[in-house]
Amino acid sequence: MSVETIIQLREERGAQQIVRAVESYKARLSSSIARTRRRLAGLERRHGVSTTHFLREMTADDLDGGDLEYVEQAGEARLLEGLEAELTELEHARCQLP
C-alpha cells in the first residue's frame, strides 16, 4: 500500500531544505546501522553464535553474564531491525519537487 503525504511550504526553496533534511537523516540512519552491526559482530564473537541463532535458541541462562548479556544482544538486534526498516522506508520514498 502506498501513502501520499503533502507538505505545504510558504516558499519553494523550503522544499530543498526538506529533501536535504531527509538525506541527512538517511545518512545518520546508515551510520547507526553500521555501528549497531559492529556491536552485534562483537557480541556474536563473544558468545560464539550468530544473532539469528542467539535469538532463536538461547536464553539468559545460557550466558555467563545472564540477563544483562541477553538483553544487550537482543536489544542491539531489535535496534538494528528497526533502523533498517526505517531506512528502507525512506529509501523507497519519492519526492516530486515543483
N, C-alpha and C positions, 0 to 999 in steps of 0.2 A: 504494500500500500504506500502510496506517495502522499506527502503532505506539502502544501504550499503555504509559505509564510510571506506576508507582505510587510515591509518596513517602510514607513513614510518618513522622509527627512525634509528638513527645511531647505537644504541646499544640496545640489547634485554632488558636490565634492565630498559630502559625507559618506556617500556610497563607497568610495575608495578607502576611506578610513575603516569602514566595517569589514571590507574584504581583507585589508591588512591585519585587522584585529583577529579575524578568523584564521588567517595564515599563521600569525604569531602563536595563537592558541594551539594550532595543529603542531607547530614546531615544539612547543612545550610538552604536549602530549607525547610526541615521539621521543623526546629526551627522557620523560618519566618512564616510558615503556622500556627504553634501553637500560635505565638504571634499575628498574624492577627486575628485568631479565637477568642482569648481573647478580643482583642479590639472590634471586632464585637459584642461579647456577651455583653460587657459593653454598647455599643450603643443600642443594642436591649432592654436591661433593661431600659436605659434612655428614649427611645422612646416608649417602651411598645408594640413593634411589632417585628415579625421576619424579618430578612433581605429580605427574599423572598417576604413577603407582602409589606415591605417598598419599594422595587424596583418596584414592580408591581402596587401598588396602591397610593403611596404617592408622593407629590411634596414638594418643598421647602416651599411653603405657609402653609403646614401642620405642620411645626416645629417652635418652639419658636425661635430657632437660625437662621431660614431662610436658605439662600443659603449655608452658611458655614456648618451648621449641615448636610444638604442634601449631599453636596459634600464629607464631611468626611465619612459618612456611605456608600455612593455609591462608593467612591474611595476605601475604605477598601474591599468592596465586589468584586470589579473588580480586585484588587490586589490579593485577595485570589484565585479567579478563575484562574488567570494567573500562580500563584505559583503552584497550584495544577496540572494544565495542564503540566507545565514543569517537575514537579516531576514524574508524571505519565509516561511521555515520557521517562525519564531517567530510571525509574523502569522497563520498557519494553525493554531497550537496552540490547543487548547481546554482550559480549566481548569474542573473541577467541584468546587466547594467544599461542605463539609458544611452 
